[in-house]
Amino acid sequence: MAAAEHEGMREQVIEAASAVFAQYGYRKTTIEDIASAVRKTKSSLYHYFTGKDDIFRAVVEREAAQLMGALRDGVAAQSSPVQKFRTLVLLLCQRFESMTNYYHFVIDEWYDVLDFAAEARLRYWQQLNDLLVAIVAEGNSQRVFAVADPRATADAIQVALSAFLAPWAHLGPQRSPVTLGPVVDTMIDVMLYGIATRRTPASS
């Protein structure tokens, strides 16, 4: 089989598996489910992947790459640090419905049983962290932000975003009827400006 044909078949399997994992979850999905979705025999899938874990890893890596690409493009299209920050958070919230497998992988602790989980999570965390740090550093240089430790601030923002997205991510295909728009806008304003007046002592 030619390399291009082999890679093309891998992509078909990943595309089909992404929908199957999103519908049934990692645990309930079987190799047979994926083979049926791609209209191949179970045995034929082993020409492209070592097993279900390997397919799931490919699915998560593709979703993560798509998400990070969208975030970088969206941020790069903005001129001000504030708009870059708003765009990053909005894109995260808007795209998480189509990134079901990635978000469950990042949020659900039981995925740690997978061999690649710890390394992959750290890599994805670092990519988003670097993007946030760059935005904060740019804001500092323009005196739009006043952040003493951009890395620690980026960490805190990521933790807050993970907690913010988790309730919706865990609903799976049955999404919450709540409209995220106003909630997201409020969340962004709190992250950018806080809830206290400047005259409020930090110890209060």
Backbone hydrogen bonds in HBPLUS format (Angstrom, degrees):
<---DONOR---> <-ACCEPTOR-->    atom                        ^
c    i                          cat <-CA-CA->   ^        H-A-AA   ^      H-
h    n   atom  resd res      DA  || num        DHA   H-A  angle D-A-AA Bond
n    s   type  num  typ     dist DA aas  dist angle  dist       angle   num
A0006-HIS N   A0002-ALA O   2.86 MM   4  6.13 159.3  1.91 155.4 161.9     1
A0007-GLU N   A0003-ALA O   2.88 MM   4  6.10 163.0  1.91 152.7 156.8     2
A0008-GLY N   A0004-ALA O   2.89 MM   4  6.00 150.9  1.98 140.7 149.5     3
A0009-MET N   A0005-GLU O   2.98 MM   4  6.20 151.5  2.06 146.6 153.1     4
A0010-ARG N   A0006-HIS O   3.02 MM   4  6.31 154.7  2.09 146.3 153.5     5
A0011-GLU N   A0007-GLU O   3.01 MM   4  6.26 156.6  2.07 147.5 153.1     6
A0012-GLN N   A0008-GLY O   3.11 MM   4  6.40 148.1  2.21 140.0 148.4     7
A0013-VAL N   A0009-MET O   3.00 MM   4  6.30 158.4  2.04 151.0 156.3     8
A0014-ILE N   A0010-ARG O   2.89 MM   4  6.18 162.7  1.92 153.5 158.4     9
A0015-GLU N   A0011-GLU O   2.90 MM   4  6.04 161.5  1.93 147.7 152.7    10
A0016-ALA N   A0012-GLN O   2.99 MM   4  6.19 166.4  2.01 150.3 153.6    11
A0017-ALA N   A0013-VAL O   2.77 MM   4  5.86 163.8  1.79 153.9 159.4    12
A0018-SER N   A0014-ILE O   2.90 MM   4  5.96 149.5  2.00 145.4 152.7    13
A0020-VAL N   A0016-ALA O   3.17 MM   4  6.48 155.8  2.23 146.8 154.0    14
A0021-PHE N   A0017-ALA O   2.79 MM   4  5.93 173.3  1.79 162.3 163.1    15
A0022-ALA N   A0018-SER O   3.06 MM   4  6.10 156.1  2.12 140.2 147.3    16
A0023-GLN N   A0019-ALA O   3.05 MM   4  6.18 142.8  2.19 138.3 147.4    17
A0024-TYR N   A0020-VAL O   2.92 MM   4  6.09 172.2  1.92 160.7 162.2    18
A0025-GLY N   A0021-PHE O   2.67 MM   4  4.71 141.7  1.81 130.6 140.0    19
A0029-THR N   A0025-GLY O   3.18 MM   4  6.13 140.5  2.35 146.2 156.2    20
A0033-ASP N   A0030-THR O   3.06 MM   3  5.11 120.8  2.42  95.7 109.8    21
A0034-ILE N   A0030-THR O   3.20 MM   4  6.62 158.0  2.25 150.1 154.8    22
A0035-ALA N   A0031-ILE O   2.85 MM   4  6.08 164.9  1.87 154.8 159.5    23
A0036-SER N   A0032-GLU O   2.90 MM   4  6.02 158.1  1.94 146.8 152.6    24
A0037-ALA N   A0033-ASP O   3.01 MM   4  6.23 152.6  2.09 142.8 150.3    25
A0038-VAL N   A0034-ILE O   3.05 MM   4  6.32 144.5  2.18 148.3 157.3    26
A0039-ARG N   A0035-ALA O   2.85 MM   4  5.80 107.1  2.39 135.6 153.8    27
A0040-LYS N   A0035-ALA O   2.85 MM   5  4.94 170.2  1.86 144.2 147.2    28
A0039-ARG N   A0036-SER O   3.17 MM   3  4.81 150.5  2.27  93.3 102.1    29
A0044-SER N   A0041-THR O   3.14 MM   3  5.30 127.1  2.43  98.8 112.1    30
A0045-LEU N   A0042-LYS O   3.18 MM   3  5.64 140.5  2.34 108.2 117.9    31
A0046-TYR N   A0043-SER O   3.21 MM   3  5.66 145.2  2.33 107.6 116.4    32
A0047-HIS N   A0044-SER O   3.11 MM   3  5.65 164.5  2.14 114.3 118.6    33
A0048-TYR N   A0045-LEU O   2.96 MM   3  5.54 159.7  2.00 115.1 121.7    34
A0049-PHE N   A0045-LEU O   2.98 MM   4  6.16 148.6  2.08 151.2 161.2    35
A0055-ILE N   A0051-GLY O   3.11 MM   4  6.44 154.1  2.18 151.1 158.5    36
A0056-PHE N   A0052-LYS O   2.86 MM   4  6.09 164.3  1.89 156.4 160.8    37
A0057-ARG N   A0053-ASP O   2.88 MM   4  6.10 155.3  1.94 148.2 155.2    38
A0058-ALA N   A0054-ASP O   3.16 MM   4  6.38 157.7  2.21 141.3 146.5    39
A0059-VAL N   A0055-ILE O   2.95 MM   4  6.27 152.0  2.03 149.3 157.5    40
A0060-VAL N   A0056-PHE O   2.90 MM   4  6.15 168.7  1.91 158.2 159.8    41
A0061-GLU N   A0057-ARG O   2.89 MM   4  6.04 164.0  1.91 153.4 158.3    42
A0062-ARG N   A0058-ALA O   3.00 MM   4  6.10 151.9  2.08 141.2 148.4    43
A0063-GLU N   A0059-VAL O   3.00 MM   4  6.26 165.2  2.02 153.2 157.1    44
A0064-ALA N   A0060-VAL O   2.86 MM   4  6.02 160.4  1.90 151.4 157.3    45
A0065-ALA N   A0061-GLU O   2.97 MM   4  6.07 156.6  2.02 141.7 148.0    46
A0066-GLN N   A0062-ARG O   2.93 MM   4  6.15 157.7  1.98 150.7 156.8    47
A0067-LEU N   A0063-GLU O   2.92 MM   4  6.11 159.9  1.96 148.5 154.1    48
A0068-MET N   A0064-ALA O   2.90 MM   4  6.08 172.5  1.91 154.5 156.4    49
A0069-GLY N   A0065-ALA O   2.95 MM   4  5.99 154.5  2.02 142.4 149.8    50
A0070-ALA N   A0066-GLN O   3.02 MM   4  6.21 156.5  2.07 145.1 151.1    51
A0071-LEU N   A0067-LEU O   2.90 MM   4  6.19 157.1  1.95 153.5 160.3    52
A0072-ARG N   A0068-MET O   2.92 MM   4  6.07 167.0  1.94 151.0 154.2    53
A0073-ASP N   A0069-GLY O   2.99 MM   4  6.11 164.1  2.02 147.4 152.2    54
A0074-GLY N   A0070-ALA O   2.89 MM   4  5.94 160.6  1.93 145.3 151.4    55
A0075-VAL N   A0071-LEU O   2.90 MM   4  6.01 164.3  1.92 152.1 156.2    56
A0076-ALA N   A0072-ARG O   2.93 MM   4  5.98 161.9  1.96 146.7 152.4    57
A0077-ALA N   A0073-ASP O   3.14 MM   4  6.27 135.4  2.34 140.2 150.4    58
A0078-GLN N   A0075-VAL O   3.08 MM   3  5.52 161.5  2.12 113.5 119.3    59
A0084-LYS N   A0080-SER O   2.89 MM   4  6.14 151.5  1.98 151.5 160.8    60
A0085-PHE N   A0081-PRO O   2.92 MM   4  6.11 155.7  1.98 145.9 151.6    61
A0086-ARG N   A0082-VAL O   2.94 MM   4  6.21 166.9  1.96 151.7 155.2    62
A0087-THR N   A0083-GLN O   2.87 MM   4  5.92 160.5  1.91 144.3 150.2    63
A0088-LEU N   A0084-LYS O   2.98 MM   4  6.15 159.7  2.02 146.4 151.6    64
A0089-VAL N   A0085-PHE O   3.08 MM   4  6.35 171.2  2.09 159.1 160.0    65
A0090-LEU N   A0086-ARG O   2.89 MM   4  6.01 166.5  1.91 153.7 158.3    66
A0091-LEU N   A0087-THR O   2.88 MM   4  5.94 163.5  1.91 151.2 155.7    67
A0092-LEU N   A0088-LEU O   3.05 MM   4  6.24 157.8  2.10 147.1 153.2    68
A0093-CYS N   A0089-VAL O   3.06 MM   4  6.31 161.2  2.09 150.6 155.1    69
A0094-GLN N   A0090-LEU O   2.78 MM   4  5.95 156.1  1.83 151.8 159.4    70
A0095-ARG N   A0091-LEU O   2.92 MM   4  5.81 156.4  1.98 148.8 153.4    71
A0098-SER N   A0095-ARG O   3.08 MM   3  5.61 136.4  2.28 111.8 122.3    72
A0099-MET N   A0096-PHE O   3.09 MM   3  4.82 154.2  2.16  96.6 104.3    73
A0103-TYR N   A0099-MET O   2.96 MM   4  6.16 172.2  1.96 169.7 171.4    74
A0104-HIS N   A0100-THR O   3.02 MM   4  6.17 163.4  2.05 152.7 157.4    75
A0105-PHE N   A0101-ASN O   2.95 MM   4  6.01 155.0  2.02 143.8 151.4    76
A0106-VAL N   A0102-TYR O   2.97 MM   4  6.22 153.8  2.04 150.9 157.4    77
A0107-ILE N   A0103-TYR O   2.94 MM   4  6.00 159.3  1.98 148.7 154.5    78
A0108-ASP N   A0104-HIS O   2.81 MM   4  5.45 163.2  1.84 145.7 151.6    79
A0111-TYR N   A0108-ASP O   3.34 MM   3  6.01 162.9  2.37 114.3 119.0    80
A0112-ASP N   A0109-GLU O   3.00 MM   3  5.90 167.7  2.01 127.2 130.3    81
A0113-VAL N   A0110-TRP O   3.24 MM   3  6.16 173.7  2.25 123.5 124.4    82
A0114-LEU N   A0111-TYR O   2.95 MM   3  5.73 164.7  1.98 123.0 127.6    83
A0117-ALA N   A0114-LEU O   3.13 MM   3  5.39 160.8  2.17 112.6 118.6    84
A0120-ALA N   A0116-PHE O   2.98 MM   4  5.96 162.1  2.01 158.6 164.5    85
A0121-ARG N   A0117-ALA O   2.84 MM   4  5.91 168.6  1.86 158.4 161.8    86
A0122-LEU N   A0118-ALA O   3.13 MM   4  6.24 162.2  2.16 145.4 150.2    87
A0123-ARG N   A0119-GLU O   3.06 MM   4  6.25 154.5  2.13 142.9 149.9    88
A0124-TYR N   A0120-ALA O   2.91 MM   4  6.18 165.3  1.93 159.3 162.2    89
A0125-TRP N   A0121-ARG O   2.87 MM   4  5.99 162.1  1.91 150.8 156.4    90
A0126-GLN N   A0122-LEU O   2.95 MM   4  6.06 159.1  1.99 145.5 151.1    91
A0127-GLN N   A0123-ARG O   3.06 MM   4  6.29 153.2  2.13 146.9 153.4    92
A0128-LEU N   A0124-TYR O   3.20 MM   4  6.46 168.8  2.21 154.1 155.5    93
A0129-ASN N   A0125-TRP O   2.85 MM   4  5.96 157.3  1.90 149.2 157.0    94
A0130-ASP N   A0126-GLN O   2.85 MM   4  5.96 158.2  1.89 149.1 153.5    95
A0131-LEU N   A0127-GLN O   3.25 MM   4  6.48 152.2  2.33 140.8 147.7    96
A0132-LEU N   A0128-LEU O   2.99 MM   4  6.30 159.9  2.03 153.3 158.5    97
A0133-VAL N   A0129-ASN O   2.85 MM   4  6.06 163.3  1.88 154.8 159.7    98
A0134-ALA N   A0130-ASP O   3.01 MM   4  6.16 156.2  2.07 142.8 148.7    99
A0135-ILE N   A0131-LEU O   3.16 MM   4  6.44 153.0  2.23 143.6 150.3   100
A0136-VAL N   A0132-LEU O   2.93 MM   4  6.22 166.9  1.95 157.8 161.0   101
A0137-ALA N   A0133-VAL O   2.80 MM   4  5.93 164.0  1.83 153.1 158.1   102
A0138-GLU N   A0134-ALA O   3.00 MM   4  6.10 154.9  2.06 141.0 147.5   103
A0139-GLY N   A0135-ILE O   2.93 MM   4  6.20 155.4  1.99 146.7 153.9   104
A0140-ASN N   A0136-VAL O   2.84 MM   4  6.14 151.4  1.92 149.8 158.0   105
A0141-SER N   A0137-ALA O   2.95 MM   4  6.22 157.8  2.00 147.2 152.8   106
A0142-GLN N   A0138-GLU O   3.05 MM   4  6.30 140.1  2.21 143.2 153.5   107
A0144-VAL N   A0139-GLY O   2.81 MM   5  4.92 148.8  1.91 157.0 155.1   108
A0145-PHE N   A0139-GLY O   3.10 MM   6  4.86 167.4  2.12 102.3 104.3   109
A0143-ARG N   A0140-ASN O   2.99 MM   3  4.85 155.2  2.06 100.8 108.5   110
A0153-THR N   A0149-ASP O   3.00 MM   4  6.21 158.3  2.05 156.8 163.9   111
A0154-ALA N   A0150-PRO O   2.86 MM   4  6.03 155.2  1.92 146.7 153.3   112
A0155-ASP N   A0151-ARG O   2.96 MM   4  6.25 156.0  2.02 148.9 155.3   113
A0156-ALA N   A0152-ALA O   3.01 MM   4  6.27 159.7  2.05 146.4 151.3   114
A0157-ILE N   A0153-THR O   2.94 MM   4  6.21 157.6  1.99 151.5 157.5   115
A0158-GLN N   A0154-ALA O   2.98 MM   4  6.20 159.2  2.02 149.8 155.2   116
A0159-VAL N   A0155-ASP O   3.00 MM   4  6.30 158.6  2.05 152.3 157.9   117
A0160-ALA N   A0156-ALA O   2.99 MM   4  6.21 162.0  2.03 148.5 153.5   118
A0161-LEU N   A0157-ILE O   2.85 MM   4  6.08 158.2  1.90 151.3 157.4   119
A0162-SER N   A0158-GLN O   2.92 MM   4  6.09 155.9  1.98 147.9 154.2   120
A0163-ALA N   A0159-VAL O   3.08 MM   4  6.34 160.7  2.12 149.9 154.4   121
A0164-PHE N   A0160-ALA O   2.90 MM   4  6.07 148.1  2.01 143.4 153.3   122
A0165-LEU N   A0161-LEU O   2.92 MM   4  6.07 155.6  1.98 151.4 155.9   123
A0166-ALA N   A0162-SER O   3.05 MM   4  5.98 141.9  2.20 142.8 152.2   124
A0169-ALA N   A0165-LEU O   3.01 MM   4  6.12 163.2  2.04 159.1 164.0   125
A0170-HIS N   A0166-ALA O   3.02 MM   4  6.11 156.8  2.08 160.4 163.6   126
A0171-LEU N   A0168-TRP O   3.16 MM   3  5.39 154.7  2.23 104.9 112.6   127
A0172-GLY N   A0169-ALA O   3.37 MM   3  6.00 165.1  2.39 113.9 117.9   128
A0175-ARG N   A0173-PRO O   3.08 MM   2  5.71 122.8  2.42 108.3  92.4   129
A0184-VAL N   A0180-LEU O   2.73 MM   4  5.78 162.8  1.76 172.4 178.1   130
A0185-ASP N   A0181-GLY O   3.01 MM   4  6.27 163.7  2.04 156.7 161.3   131
A0186-THR N   A0182-PRO O   3.03 MM   4  6.18 157.6  2.08 143.4 149.1   132
A0187-MET N   A0183-VAL O   2.91 MM   4  6.13 156.8  1.97 146.0 152.9   133
A0188-ILE N   A0184-VAL O   2.91 MM   4  6.16 158.6  1.96 155.1 160.0   134
A0189-ASP N   A0185-ASP O   3.02 MM   4  6.27 159.4  2.06 146.5 152.1   135
A0190-VAL N   A0186-THR O   2.95 MM   4  6.22 156.5  2.01 151.3 157.4   136
A0191-MET N   A0187-MET O   3.02 MM   4  6.28 159.4  2.06 148.0 153.4   137
A0192-LEU N   A0188-ILE O   2.88 MM   4  6.10 155.2  1.95 151.4 158.5   138
A0193-TYR N   A0189-ASP O   2.78 MM   4  5.69 164.8  1.80 151.1 155.9   139
A0194-GLY N   A0190-VAL O   2.74 MM   4  4.42 141.2  1.89 120.6 128.8   140
A0200-THR N   A0197-THR O   3.05 MM   3  5.47 162.2  2.09 113.5 119.2   141
A0204-SER N   A0201-PRO O   3.12 MM   3  5.44 162.9  2.15 111.4 116.8   142
